[in-house]
């Protein structure tokens, strides 16, 4: 009788220990499991029809150093490598019916296009890097300098593209890319001019 009682208490003890071990691992799993919920409500504020023909994209890399020189304190300096692109296009939504004329005797169509414009300037935040910040005493100054260098980098990308005459390249590419397309669609000789 005492043996069966001992066996019974041993079984109950083993079941209890097994249950406690199971409960421990279950609770550990529940506390270490992280669930992420994302809720969103999307509202379309504006729908814009796009009619811009992208004709050239300049992908650029620029090393920019910005210094703030002080008389008593050490100079603050940030060194930044900017990687980005500038794209030029022609807005075809601005072409009106009166901008297209047909010369019936010569089997020729003349299209007057708006001047090329910069579609966008985009700084690639994944590839652009701050390489060095020196002479800065306060962390808030570092943050402000980094924010300023990002703004300066985007501005410099646009200025560099303009110095490299990106809009003229867009005009050339309109003749090279867009003109043959119009000629194959119309079956006529196309002359492209700009306003």
For each residue, the residues with C-beta under 8 A, 3 or more apart:
1: 4 5
2: 5 6
3: 6 7
4: 1 7 8
5: 1 2 8 9
6: 2 3 9 10
7: 3 4 10 11
8: 4 5 11 12
9: 5 6 12 13
10: 6 7 13 14
11: 7 8 14 15
12: 8 9 15 16
13: 9 10 16 17
14: 10 11 17 18
15: 11 12 18 19
16: 12 13 19 20
17: 13 14 20 21
18: 14 15 21 22
19: 15 16 22 23
20: 16 17 23 24
21: 17 18 24 25
22: 18 19 25 26
23: 19 20 26 27
24: 20 21 27 28
25: 21 22 28 29
26: 22 23 29 30
27: 23 24 30 31
28: 24 25 31 32
29: 25 26 32 33
30: 26 27 33
31: 27 28
32: 28 29
33: 29 30
34:
35:
36:
37:
38:
39:
40:
41:
42:
43:
44: 47
45:
46:
47: 44
48:
49: 93
50:
51: 91 92 93
52: 89 90 91 92 93 119
53: 89 90 91 92 174 178
54: 57 87 88 89 119
55: 88 89 90 116 169 170 173 174 177 178
56: 87 88 166 169 170 173
57: 54 85 86 87 88
58: 85 86 87 160 161 164 166
59: 83 84 85
60: 82 83 84 85 86 157 160 161
61: 81 82 83
62: 81 82 153 156 157 160
63: 79 80 81 82
64: 79 80 81 82 149 152 153 156
65: 77 78 79 80
66: 77 78 80 145 148 149 152
67: 75 76 77
68: 75 76 77 145
69: 75
70: 73 74 75 76
71:
72:
73: 70 135 137
74: 70 134 135
75: 67 68 69 70 135
76: 67 68 70 133 134 135 136 141 145
77: 65 66 67 68 132 133 134 135
78: 65 66 130 132 133 145 146 149
79: 63 64 65 130 131 132 133
80: 63 64 65 66 128 129 130 131 149 150 153
81: 61 62 63 64 128 129 131
82: 60 61 62 63 64 123 128 153 154 156 157
83: 59 60 61 123 124 127 128
84: 59 60 121 122 123 124 128 153 154 157
85: 57 58 59 60 121 122 124 157
86: 57 58 60 118 120 121 122 157 158 160 161 166
87: 54 56 57 58 118 119 120 121 122
88: 54 55 56 57 116 117 118 119 161 166 167 169 170
89: 52 53 54 55 116 117 119 170
90: 52 53 55 113 114 115 116 117 170 174 178
91: 51 52 53 94 114 117
92: 51 52 53 95 113
93: 49 51 52
94: 91 114
95: 92 99 100 111 112 113 114
96: 99
97: 100
98: 101
99: 95 96 111 112 113 195
100: 95 97 109 110 111 112
101: 98 109 110
102: 108 109 110 188
103: 106 107 108 109 110
104: 107
105:
106: 103 189
107: 103 104 188 189
108: 102 103 188 189 190 191
109: 100 101 102 103 182 186 188 189 190 191
110: 100 101 102 103 190 191 193
111: 95 99 100 182 190 191 192 193
112: 95 99 100 193 194 195
113: 90 92 95 99 174 192 193 194 195
114: 90 91 94 95 117 194 195
115: 90 167 194 195
116: 55 88 89 90 167 170 171 174 194
117: 88 89 90 91 114 167
118: 86 87 88 121 158 161 166 167
119: 52 54 87 88 89
120: 86 87
121: 84 85 86 87 118 154 157 158 161
122: 84 85 86 87
123: 82 83 84 128 150 153 154 157
124: 83 84 85 127 128
125: 128
126:
127: 83 124
128: 80 81 82 83 84 123 124 125 150 153
129: 80 81
130: 78 79 80 133 146 149
131: 79 80 81
132: 77 78 79
133: 76 77 78 79 130 136 142 145 146
134: 74 76 77
135: 73 74 75 76 77
136: 76 133 139 141 142 145
137: 73 141
138: 141 142
139: 136 142 143
140: 143 144
141: 76 136 137 138 144 145
142: 133 136 138 139 145 146
143: 139 140 146 147
144: 140 141 147 148
145: 66 68 76 78 133 136 141 142 148 149
146: 78 130 133 142 143 149 150
147: 143 144 150 151
148: 66 144 145 151 152
149: 64 66 78 80 130 145 146 152 153
150: 80 123 128 146 147 153 154
151: 147 148 154 155
152: 64 66 148 149 155 156
153: 62 64 80 82 84 123 128 149 150 156 157
154: 82 84 121 123 150 151 157 158
155: 151 152 158 159
156: 62 64 82 152 153 159 160
157: 60 62 82 84 85 86 121 123 153 154 160 161
158: 86 118 121 154 155 161 162
159: 155 156 162 163
160: 58 60 62 86 156 157 163 164
161: 58 60 86 88 118 121 157 158 164 166
162: 158 159 165 166 167
163: 159 160
164: 58 160 161 169
165: 162 168 169
166: 56 58 86 88 118 161 162 169 170
167: 88 115 116 117 118 162 170 171
168: 165 171 172
169: 55 56 88 164 165 166 172 173
170: 55 56 88 89 90 116 166 167 173 174
171: 116 167 168 174 175 194
172: 168 169 175 176
173: 55 56 169 170 176 177 178
174: 53 55 90 113 116 170 171 177 178 179 192
175: 171 172 178 179 192
176: 172 173 179 180
177: 55 173 174 180 181
178: 53 55 90 173 174 175 181 182 192
179: 174 175 176 182 183 190 192
180: 176 177 183 184
181: 177 178 184 185
182: 109 111 178 179 185 186 190 192
183: 179 180 186 187 188 189 190
184: 180 181 187
185: 181 182
186: 109 182 183 190
187: 183 184
188: 102 107 108 109 183
189: 106 107 108 109 183
190: 108 109 110 111 179 182 183 186
191: 108 109 110 111
192: 111 113 174 175 178 179 182
193: 110 111 112 113
194: 112 113 114 115 116 171
195: 99 112 113 114 115
